[in-house]
Amino acid sequence: MKMLQIVCGKRLESEILAMFKKVGIKGYTVISGVGGSGVTGTVPGANHSADPDAHTNTLFMVALGYEATFLPQIVAALKELRAQHIQGHDDREIPLKVFLQPCEIII
């Protein structure tokens, strides 16, 4: 089993959800208002900002059991999404990072 983690800017959330639907992912966890710091800058997160319209990140977690066979299709869709958003940004980083880790259910 694998755990797919996608961290993206809030503005990409609906596109990620549409991609999930397109590739057949039905089970996932969404955590909105996530903050952090990286190559695209610092995002304070919902709990650290007095401004409700402040930019935040969203974290998606998808445990891939039988869906792991769809992993190449998921990765291709995420790369396509990234490529669409890089156009016009002079190849600057966009707020989209994807991680894949081993995952084991213990309870």
MODELLER restraints for C-alpha pairs under 7 A, 6 or more apart:
rsr = mdl.restraints
at = mdl.atoms
rsr.add(forms.Gaussian(group=physical.xy_distance, feature=features.Distance(at['CA:1:A'], at['CA:64:A']), mean=5.67, stdev=0.5))
rsr.add(forms.Gaussian(group=physical.xy_distance, feature=features.Distance(at['CA:1:A'], at['CA:65:A']), mean=4.90, stdev=0.5))
rsr.add(forms.Gaussian(group=physical.xy_distance, feature=features.Distance(at['CA:1:A'], at['CA:102:A']), mean=6.31, stdev=0.5))
rsr.add(forms.Gaussian(group=physical.xy_distance, feature=features.Distance(at['CA:1:A'], at['CA:103:A']), mean=5.29, stdev=0.5))
rsr.add(forms.Gaussian(group=physical.xy_distance, feature=features.Distance(at['CA:1:A'], at['CA:104:A']), mean=6.38, stdev=0.5))
rsr.add(forms.Gaussian(group=physical.xy_distance, feature=features.Distance(at['CA:2:A'], at['CA:63:A']), mean=5.88, stdev=0.5))
rsr.add(forms.Gaussian(group=physical.xy_distance, feature=features.Distance(at['CA:2:A'], at['CA:64:A']), mean=5.08, stdev=0.5))
rsr.add(forms.Gaussian(group=physical.xy_distance, feature=features.Distance(at['CA:2:A'], at['CA:65:A']), mean=6.80, stdev=0.5))
rsr.add(forms.Gaussian(group=physical.xy_distance, feature=features.Distance(at['CA:2:A'], at['CA:100:A']), mean=6.61, stdev=0.5))
rsr.add(forms.Gaussian(group=physical.xy_distance, feature=features.Distance(at['CA:2:A'], at['CA:101:A']), mean=5.64, stdev=0.5))
rsr.add(forms.Gaussian(group=physical.xy_distance, feature=features.Distance(at['CA:2:A'], at['CA:102:A']), mean=4.62, stdev=0.5))
rsr.add(forms.Gaussian(group=physical.xy_distance, feature=features.Distance(at['CA:2:A'], at['CA:103:A']), mean=4.77, stdev=0.5))
rsr.add(forms.Gaussian(group=physical.xy_distance, feature=features.Distance(at['CA:3:A'], at['CA:61:A']), mean=6.76, stdev=0.5))
rsr.add(forms.Gaussian(group=physical.xy_distance, feature=features.Distance(at['CA:3:A'], at['CA:62:A']), mean=5.68, stdev=0.5))
rsr.add(forms.Gaussian(group=physical.xy_distance, feature=features.Distance(at['CA:3:A'], at['CA:63:A']), mean=4.55, stdev=0.5))
rsr.add(forms.Gaussian(group=physical.xy_distance, feature=features.Distance(at['CA:3:A'], at['CA:64:A']), mean=5.99, stdev=0.5))
rsr.add(forms.Gaussian(group=physical.xy_distance, feature=features.Distance(at['CA:3:A'], at['CA:100:A']), mean=5.64, stdev=0.5))
rsr.add(forms.Gaussian(group=physical.xy_distance, feature=features.Distance(at['CA:3:A'], at['CA:101:A']), mean=5.17, stdev=0.5))
rsr.add(forms.Gaussian(group=physical.xy_distance, feature=features.Distance(at['CA:3:A'], at['CA:102:A']), mean=6.04, stdev=0.5))
rsr.add(forms.Gaussian(group=physical.xy_distance, feature=features.Distance(at['CA:3:A'], at['CA:103:A']), mean=5.37, stdev=0.5))
rsr.add(forms.Gaussian(group=physical.xy_distance, feature=features.Distance(at['CA:4:A'], at['CA:61:A']), mean=5.73, stdev=0.5))
rsr.add(forms.Gaussian(group=physical.xy_distance, feature=features.Distance(at['CA:4:A'], at['CA:62:A']), mean=5.04, stdev=0.5))
rsr.add(forms.Gaussian(group=physical.xy_distance, feature=features.Distance(at['CA:4:A'], at['CA:63:A']), mean=6.33, stdev=0.5))
rsr.add(forms.Gaussian(group=physical.xy_distance, feature=features.Distance(at['CA:4:A'], at['CA:99:A']), mean=5.79, stdev=0.5))
rsr.add(forms.Gaussian(group=physical.xy_distance, feature=features.Distance(at['CA:4:A'], at['CA:100:A']), mean=4.66, stdev=0.5))
rsr.add(forms.Gaussian(group=physical.xy_distance, feature=features.Distance(at['CA:4:A'], at['CA:101:A']), mean=6.64, stdev=0.5))
rsr.add(forms.Gaussian(group=physical.xy_distance, feature=features.Distance(at['CA:5:A'], at['CA:59:A']), mean=6.91, stdev=0.5))
rsr.add(forms.Gaussian(group=physical.xy_distance, feature=features.Distance(at['CA:5:A'], at['CA:60:A']), mean=5.61, stdev=0.5))
rsr.add(forms.Gaussian(group=physical.xy_distance, feature=features.Distance(at['CA:5:A'], at['CA:61:A']), mean=4.68, stdev=0.5))
rsr.add(forms.Gaussian(group=physical.xy_distance, feature=features.Distance(at['CA:5:A'], at['CA:62:A']), mean=6.51, stdev=0.5))
rsr.add(forms.Gaussian(group=physical.xy_distance, feature=features.Distance(at['CA:5:A'], at['CA:98:A']), mean=5.70, stdev=0.5))
rsr.add(forms.Gaussian(group=physical.xy_distance, feature=features.Distance(at['CA:5:A'], at['CA:99:A']), mean=5.05, stdev=0.5))
rsr.add(forms.Gaussian(group=physical.xy_distance, feature=features.Distance(at['CA:5:A'], at['CA:100:A']), mean=6.34, stdev=0.5))
rsr.add(forms.Gaussian(group=physical.xy_distance, feature=features.Distance(at['CA:6:A'], at['CA:59:A']), mean=5.67, stdev=0.5))
rsr.add(forms.Gaussian(group=physical.xy_distance, feature=features.Distance(at['CA:6:A'], at['CA:60:A']), mean=5.04, stdev=0.5))
rsr.add(forms.Gaussian(group=physical.xy_distance, feature=features.Distance(at['CA:6:A'], at['CA:61:A']), mean=6.61, stdev=0.5))
rsr.add(forms.Gaussian(group=physical.xy_distance, feature=features.Distance(at['CA:6:A'], at['CA:97:A']), mean=5.80, stdev=0.5))
rsr.add(forms.Gaussian(group=physical.xy_distance, feature=features.Distance(at['CA:6:A'], at['CA:98:A']), mean=4.53, stdev=0.5))
rsr.add(forms.Gaussian(group=physical.xy_distance, feature=features.Distance(at['CA:6:A'], at['CA:99:A']), mean=6.44, stdev=0.5))
rsr.add(forms.Gaussian(group=physical.xy_distance, feature=features.Distance(at['CA:7:A'], at['CA:57:A']), mean=6.62, stdev=0.5))
rsr.add(forms.Gaussian(group=physical.xy_distance, feature=features.Distance(at['CA:7:A'], at['CA:58:A']), mean=5.70, stdev=0.5))
rsr.add(forms.Gaussian(group=physical.xy_distance, feature=features.Distance(at['CA:7:A'], at['CA:59:A']), mean=4.60, stdev=0.5))
rsr.add(forms.Gaussian(group=physical.xy_distance, feature=features.Distance(at['CA:7:A'], at['CA:60:A']), mean=6.49, stdev=0.5))
rsr.add(forms.Gaussian(group=physical.xy_distance, feature=features.Distance(at['CA:7:A'], at['CA:96:A']), mean=5.70, stdev=0.5))
rsr.add(forms.Gaussian(group=physical.xy_distance, feature=features.Distance(at['CA:7:A'], at['CA:97:A']), mean=5.22, stdev=0.5))
rsr.add(forms.Gaussian(group=physical.xy_distance, feature=features.Distance(at['CA:7:A'], at['CA:98:A']), mean=6.43, stdev=0.5))
rsr.add(forms.Gaussian(group=physical.xy_distance, feature=features.Distance(at['CA:8:A'], at['CA:57:A']), mean=5.42, stdev=0.5))
rsr.add(forms.Gaussian(group=physical.xy_distance, feature=features.Distance(at['CA:8:A'], at['CA:58:A']), mean=5.41, stdev=0.5))
rsr.add(forms.Gaussian(group=physical.xy_distance, feature=features.Distance(at['CA:8:A'], at['CA:59:A']), mean=6.67, stdev=0.5))
rsr.add(forms.Gaussian(group=physical.xy_distance, feature=features.Distance(at['CA:8:A'], at['CA:95:A']), mean=5.10, stdev=0.5))
rsr.add(forms.Gaussian(group=physical.xy_distance, feature=features.Distance(at['CA:8:A'], at['CA:96:A']), mean=4.31, stdev=0.5))
rsr.add(forms.Gaussian(group=physical.xy_distance, feature=features.Distance(at['CA:8:A'], at['CA:97:A']), mean=6.42, stdev=0.5))
rsr.add(forms.Gaussian(group=physical.xy_distance, feature=features.Distance(at['CA:9:A'], at['CA:56:A']), mean=6.18, stdev=0.5))
rsr.add(forms.Gaussian(group=physical.xy_distance, feature=features.Distance(at['CA:9:A'], at['CA:57:A']), mean=4.37, stdev=0.5))
rsr.add(forms.Gaussian(group=physical.xy_distance, feature=features.Distance(at['CA:9:A'], at['CA:58:A']), mean=6.12, stdev=0.5))
rsr.add(forms.Gaussian(group=physical.xy_distance, feature=features.Distance(at['CA:9:A'], at['CA:95:A']), mean=5.09, stdev=0.5))
rsr.add(forms.Gaussian(group=physical.xy_distance, feature=features.Distance(at['CA:9:A'], at['CA:96:A']), mean=6.70, stdev=0.5))
rsr.add(forms.Gaussian(group=physical.xy_distance, feature=features.Distance(at['CA:10:A'], at['CA:55:A']), mean=6.95, stdev=0.5))
rsr.add(forms.Gaussian(group=physical.xy_distance, feature=features.Distance(at['CA:10:A'], at['CA:56:A']), mean=5.72, stdev=0.5))
rsr.add(forms.Gaussian(group=physical.xy_distance, feature=features.Distance(at['CA:10:A'], at['CA:57:A']), mean=5.07, stdev=0.5))
rsr.add(forms.Gaussian(group=physical.xy_distance, feature=features.Distance(at['CA:10:A'], at['CA:58:A']), mean=5.68, stdev=0.5))
rsr.add(forms.Gaussian(group=physical.xy_distance, feature=features.Distance(at['CA:13:A'], at['CA:58:A']), mean=6.81, stdev=0.5))
rsr.add(forms.Gaussian(group=physical.xy_distance, feature=features.Distance(at['CA:19:A'], at['CA:77:A']), mean=6.92, stdev=0.5))
rsr.add(forms.Gaussian(group=physical.xy_distance, feature=features.Distance(at['CA:23:A'], at['CA:74:A']), mean=6.70, stdev=0.5))
rsr.add(forms.Gaussian(group=physical.xy_distance, feature=features.Distance(at['CA:27:A'], at['CA:62:A']), mean=6.77, stdev=0.5))
rsr.add(forms.Gaussian(group=physical.xy_distance, feature=features.Distance(at['CA:28:A'], at['CA:60:A']), mean=6.84, stdev=0.5))
rsr.add(forms.Gaussian(group=physical.xy_distance, feature=features.Distance(at['CA:28:A'], at['CA:61:A']), mean=5.69, stdev=0.5))
rsr.add(forms.Gaussian(group=physical.xy_distance, feature=features.Distance(at['CA:28:A'], at['CA:62:A']), mean=4.67, stdev=0.5))
rsr.add(forms.Gaussian(group=physical.xy_distance, feature=features.Distance(at['CA:29:A'], at['CA:60:A']), mean=5.60, stdev=0.5))
rsr.add(forms.Gaussian(group=physical.xy_distance, feature=features.Distance(at['CA:29:A'], at['CA:61:A']), mean=5.07, stdev=0.5))
rsr.add(forms.Gaussian(group=physical.xy_distance, feature=features.Distance(at['CA:29:A'], at['CA:62:A']), mean=6.55, stdev=0.5))
rsr.add(forms.Gaussian(group=physical.xy_distance, feature=features.Distance(at['CA:30:A'], at['CA:58:A']), mean=6.99, stdev=0.5))
rsr.add(forms.Gaussian(group=physical.xy_distance, feature=features.Distance(at['CA:30:A'], at['CA:59:A']), mean=5.77, stdev=0.5))
rsr.add(forms.Gaussian(group=physical.xy_distance, feature=features.Distance(at['CA:30:A'], at['CA:60:A']), mean=4.67, stdev=0.5))
rsr.add(forms.Gaussian(group=physical.xy_distance, feature=features.Distance(at['CA:30:A'], at['CA:61:A']), mean=6.60, stdev=0.5))
rsr.add(forms.Gaussian(group=physical.xy_distance, feature=features.Distance(at['CA:31:A'], at['CA:58:A']), mean=5.74, stdev=0.5))
rsr.add(forms.Gaussian(group=physical.xy_distance, feature=features.Distance(at['CA:31:A'], at['CA:59:A']), mean=5.05, stdev=0.5))
rsr.add(forms.Gaussian(group=physical.xy_distance, feature=features.Distance(at['CA:31:A'], at['CA:60:A']), mean=6.46, stdev=0.5))
rsr.add(forms.Gaussian(group=physical.xy_distance, feature=features.Distance(at['CA:32:A'], at['CA:57:A']), mean=6.50, stdev=0.5))
rsr.add(forms.Gaussian(group=physical.xy_distance, feature=features.Distance(at['CA:32:A'], at['CA:58:A']), mean=4.50, stdev=0.5))
rsr.add(forms.Gaussian(group=physical.xy_distance, feature=features.Distance(at['CA:32:A'], at['CA:59:A']), mean=6.41, stdev=0.5))
rsr.add(forms.Gaussian(group=physical.xy_distance, feature=features.Distance(at['CA:33:A'], at['CA:45:A']), mean=5.02, stdev=0.5))
rsr.add(forms.Gaussian(group=physical.xy_distance, feature=features.Distance(at['CA:33:A'], at['CA:46:A']), mean=4.53, stdev=0.5))
rsr.add(forms.Gaussian(group=physical.xy_distance, feature=features.Distance(at['CA:33:A'], at['CA:56:A']), mean=5.10, stdev=0.5))
rsr.add(forms.Gaussian(group=physical.xy_distance, feature=features.Distance(at['CA:33:A'], at['CA:57:A']), mean=5.59, stdev=0.5))
rsr.add(forms.Gaussian(group=physical.xy_distance, feature=features.Distance(at['CA:33:A'], at['CA:58:A']), mean=6.01, stdev=0.5))
rsr.add(forms.Gaussian(group=physical.xy_distance, feature=features.Distance(at['CA:34:A'], at['CA:45:A']), mean=4.80, stdev=0.5))
rsr.add(forms.Gaussian(group=physical.xy_distance, feature=features.Distance(at['CA:34:A'], at['CA:46:A']), mean=6.66, stdev=0.5))
rsr.add(forms.Gaussian(group=physical.xy_distance, feature=features.Distance(at['CA:34:A'], at['CA:56:A']), mean=5.93, stdev=0.5))
rsr.add(forms.Gaussian(group=physical.xy_distance, feature=features.Distance(at['CA:34:A'], at['CA:57:A']), mean=4.80, stdev=0.5))
rsr.add(forms.Gaussian(group=physical.xy_distance, feature=features.Distance(at['CA:34:A'], at['CA:58:A']), mean=5.62, stdev=0.5))
rsr.add(forms.Gaussian(group=physical.xy_distance, feature=features.Distance(at['CA:34:A'], at['CA:59:A']), mean=6.77, stdev=0.5))
rsr.add(forms.Gaussian(group=physical.xy_distance, feature=features.Distance(at['CA:35:A'], at['CA:43:A']), mean=4.86, stdev=0.5))
rsr.add(forms.Gaussian(group=physical.xy_distance, feature=features.Distance(at['CA:35:A'], at['CA:44:A']), mean=4.79, stdev=0.5))
rsr.add(forms.Gaussian(group=physical.xy_distance, feature=features.Distance(at['CA:35:A'], at['CA:45:A']), mean=3.67, stdev=0.5))
rsr.add(forms.Gaussian(group=physical.xy_distance, feature=features.Distance(at['CA:35:A'], at['CA:56:A']), mean=6.12, stdev=0.5))
rsr.add(forms.Gaussian(group=physical.xy_distance, feature=features.Distance(at['CA:35:A'], at['CA:57:A']), mean=6.02, stdev=0.5))
rsr.add(forms.Gaussian(group=physical.xy_distance, feature=features.Distance(at['CA:36:A'], at['CA:42:A']), mean=5.84, stdev=0.5))
rsr.add(forms.Gaussian(group=physical.xy_distance, feature=features.Distance(at['CA:36:A'], at['CA:43:A']), mean=5.25, stdev=0.5))
rsr.add(forms.Gaussian(group=physical.xy_distance, feature=features.Distance(at['CA:36:A'], at['CA:44:A']), mean=6.38, stdev=0.5))
rsr.add(forms.Gaussian(group=physical.xy_distance, feature=features.Distance(at['CA:37:A'], at['CA:43:A']), mean=6.10, stdev=0.5))
rsr.add(forms.Gaussian(group=physical.xy_distance, feature=features.Distance(at['CA:39:A'], at['CA:93:A']), mean=6.96, stdev=0.5))
rsr.add(forms.Gaussian(group=physical.xy_distance, feature=features.Distance(at['CA:40:A'], at['CA:93:A']), mean=5.92, stdev=0.5))
rsr.add(forms.Gaussian(group=physical.xy_distance, feature=features.Distance(at['CA:40:A'], at['CA:94:A']), mean=6.40, stdev=0.5))
rsr.add(forms.Gaussian(group=physical.xy_distance, feature=features.Distance(at['CA:40:A'], at['CA:95:A']), mean=6.16, stdev=0.5))
rsr.add(forms.Gaussian(group=physical.xy_distance, feature=features.Distance(at['CA:43:A'], at['CA:55:A']), mean=6.61, stdev=0.5))
rsr.add(forms.Gaussian(group=physical.xy_distance, feature=features.Distance(at['CA:43:A'], at['CA:56:A']), mean=5.90, stdev=0.5))
rsr.add(forms.Gaussian(group=physical.xy_distance, feature=features.Distance(at['CA:44:A'], at['CA:56:A']), mean=6.94, stdev=0.5))
rsr.add(forms.Gaussian(group=physical.xy_distance, feature=features.Distance(at['CA:45:A'], at['CA:56:A']), mean=5.08, stdev=0.5))
rsr.add(forms.Gaussian(group=physical.xy_distance, feature=features.Distance(at['CA:45:A'], at['CA:57:A']), mean=6.92, stdev=0.5))
rsr.add(forms.Gaussian(group=physical.xy_distance, feature=features.Distance(at['CA:46:A'], at['CA:56:A']), mean=6.44, stdev=0.5))
rsr.add(forms.Gaussian(group=physical.xy_distance, feature=features.Distance(at['CA:86:A'], at['CA:92:A']), mean=6.91, stdev=0.5))
rsr.add(forms.Gaussian(group=physical.xy_distance, feature=features.Distance(at['CA:86:A'], at['CA:94:A']), mean=6.77, stdev=0.5))
